[in-house]
Amino acid sequence: MVDDQLNVPLVDAELLEEVELTTNLIIAASEADTMLSQAAVDDLLGLVEGTVVELNRPIPFQPARRGA
């Protein structure tokens, strides 16, 4: 048996947490009848009221598709 030093499991806790948060947002948005409010998004992300998040760039906006 050859011991491959590059064959290691990749574990990135921050990435896994980000994927979980994104998944929760996608599920909530797909189940909502209307656009999620900022308060709902903040709640899903676990942000505490009064927390200020500063971004160095604008958040991209993707309009919802209507019918195909």
Summary of the structure (lengths in Angstrom):
residues: 68
radius of gyration: 18.0
end to end distance: 52.7
largest distance: 56.6
contacts: 79
relative contact order: 0.09
helix: 40%
strand: 0%
